Structures are given as C-alpha cells and as structure tokens.
Amino acid sequence: MTQVHAFETVAIHAGQEPDSSTGAVVVPIYQTSTYQQDGVGVLRGGYEYSRAGNPTRTALEECLAALEGSTYASAFASGLAAEDAVVRAVCAPGDHILIPDDPYGGSLRLFTRVLQRWGLSASPVSLSDLDAVRAAIRPETRLIWCETPTNPLLRVPDIAGLAGVAAEAGALLAVDNTFASPYLQQPLALGADIVVHSTTKYIGGHSDVVGGAAIVRDAELAEHIQFHQYAAGAIAGPFDAWLTLRGLKTLGVRMDRHCDNAERIAAALDAHSAVSQVLYPGLPSHPGHEIARKQMRRFGGMISFRLAGGEQAALDLCAGTRIFTLAESLGGVESLIEHPARMTHASAAGTALEVPADLVRISVGIENADDLITDLIGALG
Ligand SMILES: *Cc1c(COP(=O)(O)O)cnc(C)c1O
C-alpha cells in the first residue's frame, strides 16, 4: 500500500494483497518446507527454504511492521524466541543490559539463567525513575529493556524519556509492547529502537497460538535480527503465522472493546469495599496515569487489584468466578483471572520481585461488560 491508511485498514490489508495466481483473498497457509528453482539458484518467488522465508510468514511480518510504523519485522516461534534473537543480535558477550525491576518472569529467566551464561550481565532498575536509570548505565551498557505497562503491577515507564537516556548513553532501547499492542502504543514513534511482542497475547487474540515478533527501524539492525532468526531457526511456522495474521485483522476492534470493558470494571472494583486498591493506568489515581495518557491511545485490558481480606480473599475470588476463567496468559477474547503470587509470579517468592499475596490480576475479555461485572462482583461476596 503506497498511501498511508489508518490502523484498522492497515491491519486488514498490509502484506495481504489477493493472491496473484488464484485471486485468493486470504493469504494461504504455505505449508511447504522448500521451493522449486527454475535453474540452479534461480528462485521464482524469492523463496528457497522455509526457515529462511515463507510467504505466510512474510505476510505477517509485513503487516506487523506496518502496524508499528516500520518496514522491518521478524516473526518467531514465541515471544521469548524473539527476545533471545534481539539480545543476541544487539549485544556481544561482555555487554551489559538494564532490565526492569518488575520484568515478565520469562524474560528475567532468559536474561539471567540463559544469556548470563553466554556472557551478558543484566541489572534490574526502576525504569519509572529516569535518574536511577541514568545512574545504572555503565560504559558497556548496550541495551535498555523496557516493558510498559508492566506485569502485574501495571507501572508505566516513560518511553520517550528512556529513549533519551539510551541515546545519551549510546545504548539502544527495546520495548516489550505485549500489554499495550501496537493499537494502543507505538514505541518506535516515541524513540525506541526495537519493539518486541509476545503475539500469543493481544495480537493473536484468541488464545490458540504461541508466537513472537521483533520490529525495528534500522535496516542494519533488522539484518542482524533476521540473520539470528535464520541461523538459530526459532521461526513462526506457516499455520501459526496464519492464525496470528487472522487474529491481527481484528486487533483494533478487539482492543477498543477490551478497553471499554476494563474501564467499566476498574470503576466497579474501585467502588467496592472488598477491594483495597485498583491498579489500572486509566484511573486518575494511578501513578502512571499521566504518562499513559501521553504515550497510549487508551489504557488496555489488564487490571490488577488488592483485596482487603488478604490472600485468602484473593484465592477465594480466583476460585469463585464463572465467566472469568482461572488461567495464566492474557489478551484473548475470553476473560481470565489469576493469582500472581502463586501462579505467574510464584518464582519471584522471597526475592525483591515478590508480588503482594492479596493481589489478583485479570485479563478483561470482550464478553458483555454487564455479565463480567455481575460475575466479578458476585464472586467478591
Ligand atoms: C507472555 C509474555 C512474554 C513471553 O511470550 P511467549 O510468547 O510466552 O514466549 C513476554 N513478555 C510479556 C509481557 C508477556 O506477557
């Protein structure tokens, strides 16, 4: 597409021209590992082997790049595979990276237990405090790794501020944009160098596929990431790419409903006496509200809240809902509820990353808002 279109139009058309030979309106699942050559080394469509490239994956990559306002995207087998490729493409053994003091647990495990053995050092810092970030920079700091909003406390670091600190230090800024999705937040436009996604979450949107992506502005950096994708091989398969692309088409519509529902539920929880605190960037009382207003279109579908009745009340609520399903993960059409201290963040127990035992996290789906509120308030007793 040569003209610049709005998000919803790009989501449905970028990388997805009707098939030139058959007219198929939907990009086919090119379930093939290899491609016939017209002569030795003469490729008909530019493809030779599906680890290097596959047309279904290309369609997804072009669409993701366009939605993040870029040209370069690589689709991976999972969000963590994308993160691994990004860090290895940007850093060398001996380099240092700054990571959030409240990171996604899987990212922390990758940075410390896998990449540390490769020679990387990672130090946690409060990314909401730009002076602390500046002070934590070392001569060998190559990358600042940011998530926003964070999981499960929904803190909101300032992407443009962090981009400034990274640039001063000669480092790059990577933003994990999984919780916001490109519909709500576009980190490259705010100065970030790299965006990563777990496309498993809002982008896929239907809890039926695991995938990841890395999107960058710089052609040379894109080449490094593509080389790692090809050389290490953690690619998105054709069917997974197709499912993700199908989800992506409705991202804008879904996100608006996630946000509508979450805003109403956050208000209902905030007014309930069994709830001692609601963590939702859309509430004016939230410490990250002003930054969220500046860098996000709306405030997302994730809410965490603390219960006045402590841990037992949190466990009872998680066991007591009927529409909200007790499960890890997030970002699908169905509403989920979980207890971070015993589920997604259980491995942080006893560390500085431990989360409160009275905390409940919900991923608000796109069911009817009244039904969701009745379910949640009913289970609160
Ligand atoms: C789920 C998640 C990941 C990891 O993605 P996978 O697809 O599970 O590998 C990374 N970051 C965030 C914020 C996530 O929620």
The ligand as a Tripos MOL2 file, in Angstrom:
@<TRIPOS>MOLECULE
LIG
   15    15     1     0     0
SMALL
NO_CHARGES

@<TRIPOS>ATOM
      1 C1          3.8250  -13.8020   27.5080 C.3       1 LIG1
      2 C2          4.8190  -12.6960   27.5340 C.ar      1 LIG1
      3 C3          6.1160  -12.8530   27.0140 C.ar      1 LIG1
      4 C4          6.6220  -14.1950   26.5010 C.3       1 LIG1
      5 O1          5.9770  -14.5790   25.3440 O.3       1 LIG1
      6 P1          5.7720  -16.1050   24.8920 P.3       1 LIG1
      7 O2          5.0020  -15.9690   23.6390 O.co2     1 LIG1
      8 O3          5.0310  -16.7950   26.0060 O.co2     1 LIG1
      9 O4          7.1430  -16.6730   24.7100 O.co2     1 LIG1
     10 C5          6.9650  -11.7720   27.0250 C.ar      1 LIG1
     11 N1          6.5830  -10.5810   27.5210 N.ar      1 LIG1
     12 C6          5.3510  -10.3820   28.0410 C.ar      1 LIG1
     13 C7          4.9880   -9.0360   28.5770 C.3       1 LIG1
     14 C8          4.4320  -11.4250   28.0710 C.ar      1 LIG1
     15 O5          3.2220  -11.2210   28.5920 O.3       1 LIG1
@<TRIPOS>BOND
     1     1     2 1
     2     2     3 ar
     3     2    14 ar
     4     3     4 1
     5     3    10 ar
     6     4     5 1
     7     5     6 1
     8     6     7 2
     9     6     8 1
    10     6     9 1
    11    10    11 ar
    12    11    12 ar
    13    12    13 1
    14    12    14 ar
    15    14    15 1
@<TRIPOS>SUBSTRUCTURE
     1 LIG1         1 GROUP 0 **** ****
